Amino acid sequence: MRRHYGMDWLRIGAFALLILYHAAMVFTPWGFHVKTERPIEWMSVAMLITNPWRLTLLFLVSGYASRALLAKSDGVGAFLSSRTARLLIPLAFGIAVMVPPQSWVELVTQHAYPHGFGYFLLHDYFAFDDAVGIGLPTWNHLWFVAYLFTYTAALALLLVLPWPARTQHWFDRAFGGWRALVLPTLYLILSQVVIFHRWADTQDLIHDGTAHLAFFPAFLFGFALARSPSVMAGFVRWWPVAAVLAAGSYAVGAGIELAYPDGGPFPPPWIADQMLVAHQIQSWTTVAALVGIAERYLNRDAPFRSMLTEAVFPFYLIHQTIIVLVEYWVRPLGIGAAGEFSVLVIATVAGCWAFYRIGREIGWLRPLIGLRRLGPEPRASGHDRPQELDARDPWRRRRNRPQPDLA
């Protein structure tokens, strides 16, 4: 299983968009941990460009990477052990160290919290209640890591079950050609609109069942896609159609958002349903178009690709804390929304880069920010030998050669 550089670029791009998305959340009418003095109404329309599909893409790419990570692991147990360390250690560190400043700023700016950060950290953050106005402690943006670990553990459980030898073949036939575009879209409409009306995620692992019905299948789809040239070929062939459908569905959602802005009357049920349908069509068709583009045009290496691939997870861990703290400091300066946004983006990129560059050089910090512990370099020989199919487990391959780290 050769490395798919296009998927690397999709992952890098998705996390870069996430940083811009969370910076823009400061200026929308939607709720966030810190807000500018005068939110901008039209920002919500711009946010709908990425809102429906950004997380679906991240879970699909994560599933794809999990297939490659499993292929180079010594069995399912080693795979799960590695993923547990790479996900749960940063999650615990983030909840204890990186998230508390966000919660303190939210309390000070939105709940009239009277105490300083030191008092908050010692007396209120680890109180395990919501007496101060929000539930504490919390994981805020790190909910994605918790969901990803849960899906990884569920995948590991599925992998130890006996599967028919033709499981991958059935996936290839079921989603080959145009079906890779149409069937997941119909599933999302059925599960997210017809059966459940999902407007937003709760970010509560236990009580977010409708979101799991969207995200976990996307994760599994990415896992199976990693060994399916026929389904990937369908994305390549149909990505222009997918892009047109994505643009059209965005136009529908944006039009309804303009007609019924936040703070105004809620749209009638039949219009609200149209917006939900448009969101789900946009979600999968955008992902399908991006995967097709990644396979057709982006599956090639470039300078800094390896470093960026490693850096995106540490960037993700720290970026929202930087955004919240910087906005808290610049908001009283009265430099306007454009000035605040420029400062936020520059400061966040610089802060994320410093966090990554410093953390990667300190051995004991590396596991805390999601990087592998330093060890001997893998051998470079044998990279072009094809892997043999393990007849006992058609969902994975024997570890015949070392592979680069995709996490």
C-alpha positions in Angstrom: 0.0 0.0 0.0 1.8 3.1 -1.3 1.4 6.4 0.4 -1.3 8.5 -1.1 0.1 12.0 -1.2 -3.3 13.4 -2.3 -4.9 12.3 1.0 -2.0 14.0 2.8 -2.8 17.2 1.0 -6.5 16.9 1.8 -5.7 16.4 5.4 -3.4 19.4 5.5 -5.9 21.5 3.7 -8.8 20.4 5.9 -6.9 21.4 9.1 -5.8 24.7 7.5 -9.5 25.5 6.7 -10.4 24.5 10.3 -8.1 27.2 11.6 -9.7 29.8 9.4 -13.1 28.5 10.3 -12.6 28.8 14.0 -11.0 32.3 13.6 -14.1 33.3 11.6 -16.3 31.9 14.4 -15.3 34.9 16.4 -17.2 37.2 14.0 -20.3 35.2 13.2 -23.7 35.4 15.0 -23.2 31.8 16.1 -22.1 30.9 19.6 -18.4 30.7 20.3 -16.0 30.9 23.3 -15.2 34.5 22.6 -16.9 37.0 20.3 -16.1 40.3 18.7 -18.0 43.4 19.8 -20.1 43.5 16.7 -20.7 40.2 14.9 -21.1 40.2 11.1 -24.4 38.8 9.9 -23.2 37.8 6.4 -20.3 35.7 7.9 -22.7 32.9 8.5 -23.4 32.6 4.8 -19.6 32.4 4.1 -19.2 29.8 6.8 -21.7 27.5 5.0 -19.1 27.0 2.3 -17.3 24.5 4.5 -19.6 23.9 7.5 -21.5 20.9 6.0 -18.5 18.8 4.9 -15.4 19.7 6.8 -15.8 17.1 9.5 -17.0 14.4 7.1 -13.8 14.9 5.1 -11.6 14.7 8.2 -13.2 11.4 9.3 -13.0 9.9 5.8 -9.3 10.8 5.5 -8.7 9.5 9.1 -10.3 6.2 8.1 -8.1 6.0 5.0 -4.9 6.7 7.0 -6.0 4.0 9.5 -5.9 1.4 6.8 -2.3 2.2 6.1 -1.4 2.3 9.8 -3.0 -1.1 10.3 -1.0 -2.5 7.3 2.3 -1.6 9.0 1.3 -2.7 12.4 1.9 -6.2 13.9 -1.8 -7.0 14.1 -4.9 -5.3 15.4 -3.7 -5.2 19.0 -0.6 -3.2 18.0 -2.6 -0.9 15.8 -5.0 -0.1 18.6 -2.2 0.3 21.2 -0.4 2.8 18.9 -3.6 4.8 18.2 -4.5 4.8 21.9 -1.2 6.5 22.8 -1.3 8.9 19.9 -4.8 10.0 20.6 -5.6 9.7 24.3 -2.4 11.1 25.6 -2.8 14.4 23.7 -6.5 14.5 24.5 -5.8 14.2 28.3 -3.0 16.8 28.0 -5.3 19.1 26.0 -8.2 18.9 28.5 -5.8 19.6 31.4 -3.6 22.2 29.9 -4.7 23.7 26.6 -8.5 24.0 27.0 -8.7 25.8 30.4 -7.7 29.2 29.0 -10.6 29.0 26.6 -13.1 28.2 29.3 -11.8 31.0 31.5 -12.1 33.6 28.7 -15.6 32.3 27.9 -16.7 32.8 31.5 -15.1 36.2 31.8 -16.5 37.6 28.6 -20.0 35.9 28.6 -20.8 34.9 32.2 -19.3 37.8 34.2 -16.8 35.5 36.0 -15.1 37.6 38.6 -11.9 35.6 39.3 -8.5 35.4 37.6 -7.2 32.4 35.6 -5.1 31.1 38.6 -8.1 31.0 40.9 -10.3 29.5 38.1 -7.7 26.7 37.4 -7.3 25.8 41.1 -10.9 26.1 42.3 -13.4 25.8 39.4 -12.0 24.1 36.3 -11.8 20.6 37.8 -15.0 20.9 39.9 -16.9 18.5 37.6 -20.1 20.6 37.6 -21.6 23.6 35.8 -22.1 25.9 38.8 -20.1 28.7 37.1 -22.2 28.7 33.9 -20.6 26.0 31.7 -19.8 22.3 32.4 -16.2 21.8 33.5 -13.8 20.3 32.8 -14.4 20.1 29.1 -12.7 19.2 25.8 -14.1 22.0 23.6 -12.6 21.5 20.1 -10.8 18.3 21.2 -14.1 16.4 20.9 -12.9 15.4 17.4 -10.0 13.5 19.0 -12.4 11.7 21.4 -14.7 10.7 18.5 -11.8 9.6 16.4 -10.4 7.3 19.2 -13.9 5.8 19.7 -14.3 5.0 16.0 -10.8 3.6 16.0 -11.6 1.3 18.9 -14.8 0.2 17.2 -12.9 -0.5 14.0 -10.4 -2.6 15.9 -13.3 -4.6 17.4 -14.8 -5.1 13.9 -11.4 -6.3 12.6 -11.1 -9.2 15.1 -14.5 -10.5 14.0 -14.6 -13.1 11.2 -15.3 -11.5 7.9 -16.1 -13.2 4.5 -13.1 -13.2 2.2 -15.1 -11.1 -0.3 -15.8 -8.2 2.0 -13.6 -5.8 0.2 -15.0 -7.0 -3.2 -18.6 -6.3 -2.0 -17.6 -2.8 -1.1 -16.0 -2.3 -4.5 -19.1 -3.4 -6.2 -21.6 -1.6 -4.0 -19.8 1.8 -4.4 -18.2 1.5 -7.8 -18.7 4.2 -10.4 -21.5 6.7 -9.9 -22.7 4.8 -6.8 -19.9 6.2 -4.8 -21.5 9.6 -5.3 -25.2 8.7 -5.1 -25.5 6.0 -2.4 -23.7 7.9 0.5 -25.7 11.0 -0.4 -29.0 9.1 -0.1 -27.9 7.5 3.1 -27.1 10.9 4.7 -30.5 12.4 3.6 -32.3 9.4 5.0 -30.4 9.3 8.4 -29.8 13.0 8.9 -33.1 14.5 7.5 -35.8 11.9 7.0 -35.3 9.9 10.2 -33.6 12.6 12.4 -33.5 16.3 11.9 -29.8 17.0 12.7 -29.0 20.7 12.7 -25.8 20.6 14.8 -23.6 18.2 16.7 -23.8 18.1 20.5 -20.1 17.2 20.8 -21.2 14.9 23.6 -19.8 11.5 22.8 -22.6 9.6 24.6 -25.5 11.7 23.4 -24.6 12.5 19.8 -26.0 9.4 18.1 -27.3 11.2 15.0 -23.8 12.6 14.3 -22.3 9.2 14.8 -24.6 7.9 12.1 -22.8 10.3 9.7 -19.2 10.4 11.0 -18.6 6.7 11.7 -19.7 5.5 8.3 -17.5 8.1 6.7 -14.6 6.8 8.8 -15.3 3.2 7.7 -15.8 4.3 4.1 -12.3 5.9 4.1 -10.9 2.7 5.6 -12.4 0.6 2.8 -11.6 3.2 0.1 -7.9 2.8 0.8 -7.9 -0.7 -0.8 -10.5 0.1 -3.6 -9.0 1.3 -6.9 -12.4 0.9 -8.6 -14.3 3.2 -6.1 -11.4 5.7 -6.3 -11.7 5.6 -10.1 -15.4 6.5 -9.7 -14.5 9.6 -7.7 -12.0 10.6 -10.4 -14.6 10.2 -13.2 -17.5 11.9 -11.4 -15.8 14.7 -9.5 -16.9 17.4 -11.9 -20.5 16.4 -11.5 -20.0 16.2 -7.7 -18.5 19.7 -7.7 -21.5 21.1 -9.6 -23.9 19.5 -7.2 -21.9 20.8 -4.2 -22.1 24.4 -5.6 -25.8 24.1 -6.3 -26.6 22.7 -2.9 -24.5 25.5 -1.2 -26.5 28.1 -3.2 -29.8 26.6 -1.8 -28.5 26.7 1.7 -27.0 30.1 1.4 -30.3 31.5 0.0 -32.3 30.2 2.8 -29.8 31.5 5.3 -30.1 35.0 3.8 -33.8 34.8 3.8 -34.0 33.6 7.5 -30.9 35.1 9.3 -29.9 34.3 12.8 -32.0 36.2 15.3 -35.0 36.3 13.0 -38.0 33.9 12.6 -37.2 30.3 12.1 -38.1 29.0 8.6 -41.2 27.0 8.1 -40.7 23.2 8.4 -40.8 22.5 4.7 -38.1 25.2 4.0 -36.0 24.0 7.0 -36.1 20.5 5.5 -34.9 21.8 2.2 -31.9 23.4 3.9 -31.1 20.2 5.7 -31.3 18.2 2.5 -29.0 20.8 0.8 -26.5 20.5 3.6 -26.3 16.7 3.3 -26.0 16.8 -0.5 -23.3 19.4 -0.1 -21.6 17.4 2.5 -20.9 14.2 0.5 -20.7 15.7 -3.0 -18.0 18.1 -1.8 -16.0 15.3 -0.2 -16.4 13.2 -3.4 -15.2 16.1 -5.5 -12.2 16.7 -3.3 -11.2 13.0 -3.2 -11.5 12.8 -7.0 -9.3 15.9 -7.3 -6.8 14.6 -4.8 -6.5 11.3 -6.7 -6.3 13.0 -10.2 -4.1 16.0 -9.5 -2.6 16.0 -6.0 -1.2 12.5 -5.6 2.4 13.7 -5.8 5.0 14.7 -3.2 6.4 18.2 -2.7 8.8 20.0 -0.5 7.6 20.4 3.1 4.7 17.9 2.6 6.2 15.5 5.1 6.7 18.2 7.7 3.2 19.7 7.2 1.7 16.2 7.5 3.4 15.8 10.9 2.6 19.4 12.0 -1.2 19.4 11.4 -2.2 17.5 14.5 -0.2 19.7 16.9 -1.6 22.7 15.0 -5.1 21.4 15.6 -4.5 20.8 19.3 -3.4 24.3 20.1 -5.0 26.6 17.5 -8.3 27.3 19.2 -6.6 28.3 22.5 -4.5 30.8 20.6 -7.5 32.2 18.8 -9.5 32.6 22.0 -6.6 34.2 23.9 -5.6 36.6 21.1 -9.1 37.8 20.5 -9.5 38.4 24.2 -6.5 40.6 24.1 -7.2 42.5 20.9 -10.9 43.0 21.3 -10.6 46.1 23.6 -8.2 47.7 21.1 -11.0 48.8 18.8 -9.2 47.9 15.5 -12.3 46.7 13.8 -13.3 43.2 12.5 -10.8 43.3 9.6 -7.9 44.2 11.9 -8.9 41.6 14.5 -9.2 38.9 11.9 -5.8 39.7 10.4 -4.2 39.7 13.8 -5.9 36.4 14.7 -4.8 34.6 11.6 -1.2 35.8 11.8 -0.9 35.2 15.5 -2.5 31.7 15.3 -0.3 30.5 12.5 2.8 31.8 14.3 1.8 30.4 17.6 0.9 27.0 16.2 4.3 26.9 14.4 6.2 27.7 17.5 4.2 25.1 19.5 5.0 22.4 16.9 8.7 23.4 16.4 9.4 23.5 20.1 7.4 20.4 21.0 9.0 18.2 18.3 12.5 18.9 19.7 11.7 18.0 23.3 11.5 14.2 23.7 9.0 14.1 26.6 6.7 16.7 24.9 6.3 14.8 21.7 3.7 12.3 22.9 1.8 15.1 24.6 1.3 16.9 21.3 0.6 13.7 19.2 4.0 13.0 17.8 5.8 9.7 17.9 8.5 9.1 20.4 12.0 9.5 19.0 13.5 6.2 18.0 15.6 4.5 15.3 14.8 5.4 11.7 12.9 2.8 9.7 14.9 1.0 7.0 14.5 2.4 3.4 14.7 -0.9 1.6 11.8 -2.8 0.1 9.5 0.2 -0.4 8.4 -0.9 -3.9 7.6 -4.6 -3.0 3.8 -5.2 -3.2 2.2 -6.6 0.0 0.6 -10.0 0.0 -3.0 -10.5 0.9 -3.5 -12.2 4.3 -6.2 -14.8 3.5 -7.1 -15.0 7.2 -8.0 -11.3 7.3 -8.9 -9.6 4.0 -9.2 -6.2 5.6 -5.5 -5.9 6.2 -2.1 -6.8 4.8 1.0 -8.5 6.1 3.7 -6.1 7.3 6.3 -6.9 4.6 8.0 -3.6 4.7 8.2 -0.4 6.8 5.9 2.5 5.8 6.0 6.2 6.6 3.9 7.5 9.5 0.5 8.7 8.2 -0.8 9.9 11.6 
